[in-house]
Structures are given as C-alpha cells and as structure tokens.
Amino acid sequence: MNMLQSLITSGITVVIALIVYGVLKGVINRVIKKRISEQVIPESRLKTMKSLLTSVSGYVIFFIALITVLNTFGVDSTGILAGAGILGLAIGFGAQGLVSDVVTGFFVLMENQVNVGEYVTINSFSGVVEETGLRIIRIRGENGDLHFIPNREISSLTNHSRGNMQALVDITIANSDHVDETIHILQERCNQIKEENPHIVEGPNVLGVQSLGTSDMVIRVLAKTKNGEQRSVERTLRRELKDALNRAQI
C-alpha cells in the first residue's frame, strides 16, 4: 500500500511540475512579447533571454521534482547530495560534461556573443540560431539541416550578423594595355549600382589589379553592405560589371 501511495504521490508531483513549467513558460512568453512590442530591447536579445530563462526554469523545476520523488520513496536525497557518494554518481552520469556545457553556455550568453536569429559559424557549422540554452545551441543550416551543438564543444564562434558586411568581387579579364580604361569603366558602373541598390552602404570601389598572370589579370571590387545582404550584392556586382565590360568589348 505504501508503494502504491508513493507511486501516486510521485505521479502527482510530476504532473504539478509539468503544470508549473507550462505556466512559467507562458508567463515568460507574455513578458518577452510585451518587451518586444515596447521595443525597449532588441528583439533578437529578448528571444535569447526567453530561451535562457525557459531553459533555466525547466532545469530548476524538474530538479526539485526529482528530489521530491526521491523523498517520497524514502530516499534521503539531502544526505546523498551532501555525501561524497554523489560525486561518483555525478561523474558516472556524465555530469562533468553537463557542468562544462552550463559554464560555457553562461559566458556565451552573458557576453552577448550570439542571439537568436543571427547567422553564425560554430566550429564547422554555419546557419541561423534557432535556440540558445545553457546546454546546447541549435542552428539551422542553409540546406535546412538542424545542428545541435553542445556548448562545451564550441571551439570557435563567428557571428556574421553584427555591423556592416563586405562584398568582395574579383573580376578576371584578359591582359590588356588599357588597364586604366577598364578600371574607369568598372568604377562608373559601380557608381551607378550604388544609386540603384539600397543595400550598399559604402562603395563599390575598384581597388585595382589584384593579381597578374601570363595571360590574364584580376581586378578587385569592394563594397560595404547592410548585414546579411553581402552575397546578394556580390551577385549583382558580378552580373552588372560583366555586362559593362561586354558592352565595352573588353
């Protein structure tokens, strides 16, 4: 009978934990939505805070529920936690990795290295951040793959979504004595493209001959663009500058 009561009590405890977690998650969502509507803090930062708060609250609630269930079955959880035996148990269940995840995740988030919605490269994976937490970062690759990266495995993190970006285009043409004329034609078209393309912040500027081969040469063009628009601007520059050279029969 005592076992049956313990099972019933444990079940009720788990249900209550799930309800509390659901309510708390709803409260966090409402608070974050309100802050987003007030536009006091950047939306990407608020979404990151939402992910962090939800993650932390979940760990706390279910840890308390676990301790309660152990006490229900007569296990002295306080003694286990305080005793040296818990160290071996924790190591056996991989708590070292978990602690490393939490510590690394804490500093990544508190130092504002990355926010939800930003385009990043973590180790060899690139994509848009969908979720940040104390244990993992989840990013969506350009081909749709979803990558789950434990925080402890983050050896390098590049954030491509901070500030203006650069669009760099190298144009290969045949060697010619009319280098100055070619650069002049390219720069004129670059000036027109700047007026036509609102994503360009500065430039494009023809930097000059980047390299010289036996039969061809490379001319480099550089522009500063709005964040996330660099690839689009590069494609536009390649197309338009090639057309300009074709019209000039170069």
C-alpha positions, 0 to 999 in steps of 0.5 A: 500500500505504501508503494502504491501511495508513493507511486501516486504521490510521485505521479502527482508531483510530476504532473504539478511540475509539468503544470508549473513549467507550462505556466512559467513558460507562458508567463515568460512568453507574455513578458518577452512579447510585451518587451518586444512590442515596447521595443525597449530591447532588441528583439533578437536579445529578448528571444535569447533571454526567453530561451535562457530563462525557459531553459533555466526554469525547466532545469530548476523545476524538474530538479526539485521534482526529482528530489521530491520523488526521491523523498517520497520513496524514502530516499534521503536525497539531502544526505546523498547530495551532501555525501561524497557518494554523489560525486561518483554518481555525478561523474558516472552520469556524465555530469562533468560534461553537463557542468562544462556545457552550463559554464560555457553556455553562461559566458556565451550568453552573458557576453552577448556573443550570439542571439537568436536569429543571427547567422553564425559559424560554430566550429564547422557549422554555419546557419541561423540560431534557432535556440540558445540554452545553457546546454546546447545551441541549435542552428539551422543550416542553409540546406535546412539541416538542424545542428545541435551543438553542445556548448562545451564543444564550441571551439570557435564562434563567428557571428556574421550578423553584427555591423556592416558586411563586405562584398568582395568581387574579383573580376578576371579579364584578359591582359590588356594595355588599357588597364586604366580604361577598364578600371574607369569603366568598372568604377562608373558602373559601380557608381551607378549600382550604388544609386540603384541598390539600397543595400550598399552602404559604402562603395563599390570601389575598384581597388585595382589589379589584384593579381597578374598572370601570363595571360590574364589579370584580376581586378578587385571590387569592394563594397560595404553592405547592410548585414546579411545582404553581402552575397546578394550584392556580390551577385549583382556586382558580378552580373552588372560589371560583366555586362559593362565590360561586354558592352565595352568589348573588353 
